[in-house]
Amino acid sequence: MLRYLRIYAILLRNSLIREMSFKANFLLWSLVEILWFAGQIFFIEVLFSRVERIGDWSKWEVLALIGTHQVIGQIFQAFFYMNLTQIPELVRTGKLDTLLTLPIDAQFTVSTKQFGLDNLLNTLSGVCFVTYALHRLHITPSPGSLAVYALCILLGVSVHYSVMFGLSTLCFWIKRSQGLVHAYFSLFNLGRYPDSVFQGAFRFVFSWLVPVIVVSNVPVRFLTQPLREPLSLLPLFCQLCAASAGIFVLVRLLWKRALARYSSASS
Protein backbone atom coordinates (compact mmCIF):
# COMPACT_ATOMS: atom_id res chain seq x y z
CA MET A 1 0.00 0.00 0.00
CA LEU A 2 2.81 2.44 0.88
CA ARG A 3 4.40 1.70 -2.47
CA TYR A 4 1.23 2.71 -4.31
CA LEU A 5 0.90 5.85 -2.21
CA ARG A 6 4.46 6.88 -3.13
CA ILE A 7 3.74 6.26 -6.82
CA TYR A 8 0.51 8.25 -6.54
CA ALA A 9 2.36 11.16 -4.94
CA ILE A 10 4.93 11.18 -7.76
CA LEU A 11 2.17 11.20 -10.39
CA LEU A 12 0.44 14.10 -8.63
CA ARG A 13 3.67 16.08 -8.51
CA ASN A 14 4.34 15.47 -12.21
CA SER A 15 0.81 16.58 -13.10
CA LEU A 16 1.23 19.76 -11.08
CA ILE A 17 4.51 20.54 -12.84
CA ARG A 18 2.86 19.95 -16.22
CA GLU A 19 -0.12 22.16 -15.37
CA MET A 20 2.11 24.98 -14.16
CA SER A 21 4.05 24.83 -17.42
CA PHE A 22 0.88 26.05 -19.16
CA LYS A 23 -0.49 28.56 -16.67
CA ALA A 24 -2.69 30.37 -19.19
CA ASN A 25 -4.42 27.13 -20.17
CA PHE A 26 -4.88 26.25 -16.49
CA LEU A 27 -6.53 29.60 -15.75
CA LEU A 28 -8.64 29.57 -18.92
CA TRP A 29 -10.19 26.18 -18.23
CA SER A 30 -10.83 27.16 -14.63
CA LEU A 31 -12.66 30.25 -15.86
CA VAL A 32 -14.72 28.21 -18.34
CA GLU A 33 -15.81 25.80 -15.60
CA ILE A 34 -16.77 28.64 -13.28
CA LEU A 35 -18.82 30.36 -16.00
CA TRP A 36 -20.61 27.09 -16.82
CA PHE A 37 -21.41 26.61 -13.13
CA ALA A 38 -22.65 30.18 -12.88
CA GLY A 39 -25.01 29.46 -15.78
CA GLN A 40 -26.59 26.64 -13.79
CA ILE A 41 -27.13 28.97 -10.83
CA PHE A 42 -28.79 31.51 -13.14
CA PHE A 43 -31.13 28.78 -14.40
CA ILE A 44 -32.16 27.99 -10.79
CA GLU A 45 -32.86 31.67 -10.15
CA VAL A 46 -35.12 31.83 -13.20
CA LEU A 47 -36.87 28.58 -12.28
CA PHE A 48 -37.63 29.59 -8.71
CA SER A 49 -38.93 32.95 -9.83
CA ARG A 50 -41.88 30.89 -11.14
CA VAL A 51 -42.27 28.19 -8.46
CA GLU A 52 -41.67 28.02 -4.72
CA ARG A 53 -40.63 24.37 -4.45
CA ILE A 54 -39.71 21.38 -6.60
CA GLY A 55 -41.30 18.44 -4.84
CA ASP A 56 -39.97 18.62 -1.29
CA TRP A 57 -36.94 20.73 -2.32
CA SER A 58 -36.71 24.45 -1.63
CA LYS A 59 -34.62 26.89 -3.66
CA TRP A 60 -31.68 26.80 -1.26
CA GLU A 61 -31.75 23.03 -0.99
CA VAL A 62 -31.54 22.82 -4.78
CA LEU A 63 -28.63 25.24 -4.68
CA ALA A 64 -26.89 22.96 -2.17
CA LEU A 65 -27.62 20.06 -4.53
CA ILE A 66 -26.03 21.82 -7.50
CA GLY A 67 -23.02 22.75 -5.37
CA THR A 68 -22.64 19.15 -4.22
CA HIS A 69 -22.95 17.90 -7.80
CA GLN A 70 -20.21 20.35 -8.72
CA VAL A 71 -17.94 19.08 -5.95
CA ILE A 72 -18.40 15.42 -6.91
CA GLY A 73 -18.03 16.14 -10.61
CA GLN A 74 -14.87 18.21 -10.26
CA ILE A 75 -13.17 15.70 -7.96
CA PHE A 76 -14.04 12.90 -10.38
CA GLN A 77 -12.74 14.86 -13.36
CA ALA A 78 -9.59 15.90 -11.51
CA PHE A 79 -8.48 12.38 -10.61
CA PHE A 80 -10.09 9.98 -13.09
CA TYR A 81 -12.03 11.35 -16.06
CA MET A 82 -9.08 12.21 -18.27
CA ASN A 83 -7.51 8.79 -17.73
CA LEU A 84 -10.67 6.77 -18.28
CA THR A 85 -11.51 8.47 -21.57
CA GLN A 86 -8.05 7.51 -22.86
CA ILE A 87 -8.40 3.76 -22.25
CA PRO A 88 -10.01 3.01 -25.67
CA GLU A 89 -7.17 4.85 -27.38
CA LEU A 90 -4.57 2.93 -25.36
CA VAL A 91 -6.10 -0.34 -26.51
CA ARG A 92 -6.51 0.75 -30.14
CA THR A 93 -2.95 2.04 -30.52
CA GLY A 94 -1.26 -0.70 -28.51
CA LYS A 95 0.12 1.67 -25.86
CA LEU A 96 -1.62 -0.47 -23.26
CA ASP A 97 1.00 -3.18 -23.93
CA THR A 98 3.69 -1.06 -22.29
CA LEU A 99 1.54 -0.26 -19.27
CA LEU A 100 0.78 -3.94 -18.71
CA THR A 101 4.49 -4.69 -18.34
CA LEU A 102 4.84 -2.37 -15.35
CA PRO A 103 5.17 -4.14 -11.95
CA ILE A 104 1.99 -2.55 -10.56
CA ASP A 105 -1.71 -3.23 -10.92
CA ALA A 106 -2.90 -2.45 -14.46
CA GLN A 107 -6.18 -0.87 -13.35
CA PHE A 108 -4.27 1.47 -11.05
CA THR A 109 -1.93 2.37 -13.90
CA VAL A 110 -4.57 3.26 -16.48
CA SER A 111 -6.67 5.13 -13.90
CA THR A 112 -3.98 7.40 -12.47
CA LYS A 113 -1.61 8.40 -15.27
CA GLN A 114 -2.42 12.10 -15.06
CA PHE A 115 -4.66 14.54 -13.23
CA GLY A 116 -6.65 17.65 -14.09
CA LEU A 117 -5.66 19.80 -11.15
CA ASP A 118 -7.57 22.82 -12.46
CA ASN A 119 -10.72 20.90 -11.57
CA LEU A 120 -9.69 20.85 -7.91
CA LEU A 121 -9.71 24.64 -7.93
CA ASN A 122 -13.25 24.59 -9.30
CA THR A 123 -14.30 22.29 -6.47
CA LEU A 124 -14.05 25.29 -4.17
CA SER A 125 -16.86 27.07 -6.01
CA GLY A 126 -19.16 24.14 -5.26
CA VAL A 127 -18.15 24.18 -1.60
CA CYS A 128 -18.87 27.91 -1.42
CA PHE A 129 -22.37 27.48 -2.84
CA VAL A 130 -23.18 24.64 -0.45
CA THR A 131 -21.97 26.76 2.45
CA TYR A 132 -24.04 29.75 1.34
CA ALA A 133 -27.13 27.58 0.84
CA LEU A 134 -26.80 26.17 4.36
CA HIS A 135 -26.49 29.72 5.67
CA ARG A 136 -29.72 30.74 3.95
CA LEU A 137 -31.42 27.62 5.33
CA HIS A 138 -30.18 28.55 8.83
CA ILE A 139 -28.55 25.13 9.16
CA THR A 140 -25.32 24.54 11.04
CA PRO A 141 -24.28 20.94 10.32
CA SER A 142 -22.87 18.89 13.17
CA PRO A 143 -19.40 17.33 12.82
CA GLY A 144 -21.13 13.99 12.37
CA SER A 145 -23.27 15.30 9.51
CA LEU A 146 -20.23 16.80 7.80
CA ALA A 147 -18.33 13.52 8.18
CA VAL A 148 -21.19 11.53 6.61
CA TYR A 149 -21.50 14.17 3.88
CA ALA A 150 -17.79 13.86 3.05
CA LEU A 151 -18.07 10.07 3.02
CA CYS A 152 -21.05 10.28 0.66
CA ILE A 153 -19.00 12.55 -1.62
CA LEU A 154 -16.26 9.91 -1.82
CA LEU A 155 -18.81 7.16 -2.44
CA GLY A 156 -20.33 9.27 -5.22
CA VAL A 157 -16.94 9.72 -6.87
CA SER A 158 -16.43 5.96 -6.58
CA VAL A 159 -19.75 5.27 -8.32
CA HIS A 160 -18.90 7.55 -11.23
CA TYR A 161 -15.40 6.12 -11.51
CA SER A 162 -16.68 2.54 -11.56
CA VAL A 163 -19.40 3.13 -14.13
CA MET A 164 -17.17 5.08 -16.50
CA PHE A 165 -14.31 2.62 -16.06
CA GLY A 166 -16.71 -0.19 -16.96
CA LEU A 167 -17.83 1.65 -20.09
CA SER A 168 -14.23 2.31 -21.07
CA THR A 169 -13.39 -1.37 -20.59
CA LEU A 170 -15.95 -2.28 -23.25
CA CYS A 171 -13.36 -1.08 -25.78
CA PHE A 172 -11.83 -4.57 -25.58
CA TRP A 173 -14.96 -5.81 -27.35
CA ILE A 174 -16.09 -2.62 -29.14
CA LYS A 175 -13.42 -0.89 -31.20
CA ARG A 176 -14.93 2.59 -30.86
CA SER A 177 -16.41 2.91 -27.37
CA GLN A 178 -15.63 6.60 -26.83
CA GLY A 179 -19.24 7.42 -27.62
CA LEU A 180 -20.42 5.35 -24.65
CA VAL A 181 -17.93 7.06 -22.37
CA HIS A 182 -19.01 10.57 -23.36
CA ALA A 183 -22.69 9.59 -23.27
CA TYR A 184 -22.33 8.62 -19.64
CA PHE A 185 -20.97 12.07 -18.87
CA SER A 186 -24.30 13.44 -20.08
CA LEU A 187 -26.15 11.04 -17.77
CA PHE A 188 -23.92 12.21 -14.95
CA ASN A 189 -25.66 15.59 -15.12
CA LEU A 190 -28.92 13.99 -13.97
CA GLY A 191 -27.44 14.14 -10.48
CA ARG A 192 -27.87 17.91 -10.29
CA TYR A 193 -31.66 17.60 -10.32
CA PRO A 194 -33.79 16.84 -7.23
CA ASP A 195 -34.81 13.19 -6.99
CA SER A 196 -38.44 14.33 -6.64
CA VAL A 197 -38.66 15.14 -10.34
CA PHE A 198 -37.97 11.54 -11.39
CA GLN A 199 -40.70 8.90 -11.37
CA GLY A 200 -41.38 5.30 -12.36
CA ALA A 201 -38.94 3.13 -14.27
CA PHE A 202 -36.64 6.05 -15.07
CA ARG A 203 -36.11 6.74 -11.38
CA PHE A 204 -35.55 3.04 -10.64
CA VAL A 205 -32.91 2.65 -13.35
CA PHE A 206 -30.93 5.75 -12.40
CA SER A 207 -31.30 5.23 -8.66
CA TRP A 208 -30.38 1.55 -8.54
CA LEU A 209 -28.90 0.18 -11.77
CA VAL A 210 -26.91 3.30 -12.70
CA PRO A 211 -27.31 5.32 -9.48
CA VAL A 212 -26.40 8.79 -10.75
CA ILE A 213 -29.40 10.34 -8.98
CA VAL A 214 -28.59 9.20 -5.44
CA VAL A 215 -24.93 10.22 -5.80
CA SER A 216 -25.71 13.92 -5.25
CA ASN A 217 -29.10 13.75 -3.58
CA VAL A 218 -28.12 11.56 -0.64
CA PRO A 219 -25.30 13.75 0.76
CA VAL A 220 -27.46 16.89 0.48
CA ARG A 221 -30.32 15.25 2.36
CA PHE A 222 -27.91 14.45 5.19
CA LEU A 223 -27.09 18.14 5.45
CA THR A 224 -30.58 19.58 5.08
CA GLN A 225 -33.04 17.04 6.50
CA PRO A 226 -34.15 17.72 10.09
CA LEU A 227 -31.96 15.94 12.62
CA ARG A 228 -34.99 14.61 14.48
CA GLU A 229 -35.35 11.90 11.82
CA PRO A 230 -31.78 10.68 11.20
CA LEU A 231 -32.80 7.04 10.76
CA SER A 232 -35.02 7.93 7.81
CA LEU A 233 -31.84 8.50 5.77
CA LEU A 234 -30.23 5.19 6.67
CA PRO A 235 -31.76 3.27 3.71
CA LEU A 236 -30.48 5.92 1.28
CA PHE A 237 -27.00 5.77 2.78
CA CYS A 238 -27.00 1.97 2.60
CA GLN A 239 -28.14 2.20 -1.03
CA LEU A 240 -25.23 4.48 -1.89
CA CYS A 241 -22.74 2.22 -0.08
CA ALA A 242 -24.11 -0.90 -1.80
CA ALA A 243 -24.05 0.80 -5.20
CA SER A 244 -20.46 1.95 -4.75
CA ALA A 245 -19.16 -1.44 -3.60
CA GLY A 246 -21.26 -3.53 -5.98
CA ILE A 247 -20.42 -1.59 -9.13
CA PHE A 248 -16.71 -1.50 -8.27
CA VAL A 249 -16.59 -5.29 -7.85
CA LEU A 250 -18.45 -5.83 -11.13
CA VAL A 251 -16.17 -3.59 -13.18
CA ARG A 252 -13.10 -5.13 -11.53
CA LEU A 253 -14.27 -8.54 -12.73
CA LEU A 254 -15.01 -7.08 -16.16
CA TRP A 255 -11.49 -5.62 -16.32
CA LYS A 256 -9.93 -8.96 -15.38
CA ARG A 257 -12.03 -10.66 -18.03
CA ALA A 258 -10.97 -8.09 -20.62
CA LEU A 259 -7.27 -8.51 -19.86
CA ALA A 260 -7.62 -12.29 -20.06
CA ARG A 261 -8.82 -12.05 -23.66
CA TYR A 262 -6.42 -9.26 -24.66
CA SER A 263 -3.51 -10.56 -26.70
CA SER A 264 -1.86 -7.21 -27.65
CA ALA A 265 -2.33 -4.72 -30.43
CA SER A 266 0.19 -6.45 -32.70
CA SER A 267 -1.50 -9.85 -32.80
N, C-alpha and C positions, 0 to 999 in steps of 0.2 A: 504493500500500500504506500509506504514512504517513497518507494521508487517512482510510482506513478505520480505522486504529488510533486516530486522534484521535476519530473518531465513536464508536468502541467505548468509549473511555475516558469520553466524555461520558455515554453510555448507562449505564455502570456507576455513575458518580457519581450520576446521577438515581435509579437504582434504590436505591442506598444511602440517599439522602435520603428516599425514599418509605418504605423499610423502617423507618428510624429514627423516622418520624412515627407509626408504630404499633408501639411497642416491645413492648407486651404480646402482640400477635399474633405478633410475631417470636419471642419467647421461648416462647410456647405451642406453636407449630408445631415449634420445635426440640426441646421436651420430648417431644412426641408421636412424633417420628421416633426419638429416643433410646430411648423405651420400646418402640417396635415392634422396634427392633434388638435390644434386650435380650431380647425374647421369642424371637427367633431363636436367640440364644445359649443360652437356657434349653432350647429344643428339642434343641439339639446335646448338651447335658449329659444330658438324659434318654435320648437315642438311644444315646450311647456308654456309658451305664450298663448297656446290654444287649449291645452288640457292641464288639469291640476295633478293627475296621477296617471301612471301606467300600471294597471293592475294594482298591486300593493306597494309599488315603488313611487316614492316622491322624487321631486326634481333633484334634490341634493343626494339622495341615495343612488340615482342614476349617474350623477356626476362621479360619485365614489366608484361606481361600477366601471365607468369609462377609464378613470384613473388606474384602477386595478388591472383592467385589460391592457392598458398601456405598459404598466410595470411588467406584467407577465410576458407580453409580446417583446418588449425591448430586451429583457434578460435572455429570452429564448433566441432572439436574433443575434445578440452579442456573442453567445457561446456556441450555438449549434447551427443556426439556419444556413449560414454561408457554407459550412462543411457538408451538410446533408444534401444541399442542392448540387454539389459537385460530385457526388458518388456515381451517378449515371455516366458522367464524363470520364471518371477514373476507370470504370469498367470498359467503356467503349474504346478508349485510347490505349488501354493496357497499363496505365500508370499504377493501377491497383497492384500489379504484380510486385513492384518494388516495395510497396507498403506492407505486403503480406510477408516479406522476408525479414521484417524488423522483429526483434525479440520482445515484442509487447503485443497485447491483445489487439487484434485487427479492428474491432469495433471502436475501441478507444482511439486508435490511430486515425481512422477516417472521420471521427466525430470531433476531434480537437486539433486539427491541423492549424487553424487560424481563427482569429476572433475579430468581431466588429466592435471595437471599444467605444466608438462614437455612440452606439446604442445604449451603453451604460450611462452616458451623460443624459440621454433622453429619458432614462428611467426616473430621473429626479423630477421631471415635469409631472409624471404620473403620481409620484409620492406627494408632490405639492398639492395637486388637485384633490387627492384623497384626504389630506390633512385639512384643506379648506372646507371640503364637504362635511367632514365630521364637526368642524367648528360651527358651521351653519345649522347642523342638526343638534347642536349642544350635547355632543357625545364625547366623553373622555374615556377611551378604551383602557381597560385594565391591562397590566402586564401579561396576564394569561391570554386575554383576547388578542393582543398583539403577537404573542408567540404562536398562537394557533393560526392567525392570519398569515404570518411569515411562512409557517409550515405549509399552508394551503397554496401559497404562491409557488413554493418549490415543487409541490405535487403537480400543480398546473403546468409548470415548465416541463416536468417529467412526462406528462401526458402528451404535450405537443411534440416533444423530442421523439417519443416512442412512435407516435402515429406517423410523423414525417419520415423517420428513419425506416419504418416499415414500407412506406410508399417508395422511398428511394431504393430499397433493397429489391423491389420488383424489377429493377433494371436488369437483373440477372436473367429474367425470363422475357422482359419486354425491352427491346432495343432502345426505344425512345420513351422513357417514363418521366421526363421532365414536366410534361403537361400535368401528370397526376400530382407531382410535388407542388407545383404552383397553384393548382386547383385547391389543394388543401389549405393553402395560405388564405384563400378567399373564404373558405369555411371557418377558418380561425376567427374571422371577424364577427361571426355569430355570437361570440362570447361577450361582446360589448353591449348586447341588448338584454334587457331584463327577462328572466325565465318566464315571467307571466305572459309574455306575448306569444309563446310557443304552445301549441296544443297537439293532441293526438299522436299519430305515428311519427310525425316530424320531431316532436319533443322527445319521444322515446329513443329514436335513433341517435339524436345528437346530445342526449343526456346519459345514455348507457352504452351504445355500441361505439360511437365516436363522441366522447363526452366533452365537446368543446363548450357547451352551455354551462355546465357545472363548474368548469375551470375558473371562471371569473365570478360567477354568482355566489358560490359557496363562501369564499373568503369575505366578500362584502357583507353577506348576511351575518357572519360572525361579528363583524364590527358594528352593524347597525341594528340588529334585532335586539329587543329588550332582554336584559340579563335575567329577568325573572323566569324565562323559559329556555334555559341553556340546553336542556335535553332534547328539545324539539329539533335542534340542528345536528344531533348525533348521527341520524341516518344519512344526511347529506355528506357529512364528513367521512363516514364509512364508505359511502359511494365513491367519493373522490379518491380515497386511499386504495380501494379495490380496483378502481379504473387504472390508477397509476401503476400499481404492482402487476395487475393482470396483463395490461397492454405491453409493458416492458418485457415480461417473460415471453409473451407470444412473438414479439419482434426479435427477441434474442434467438429463439428457436428458428425463426424464419431466416435470420442471418447465418446461423450455423448450417442450415439446409442449403442456402445459396452458395456458401463457400465450398460445401461438399461437392456440388455439381460444377463448380467453376474450374476450368482447366487452364486458363490463361488466355490472353488476347491473341497470342500467336498460334494457337492450336485450333 
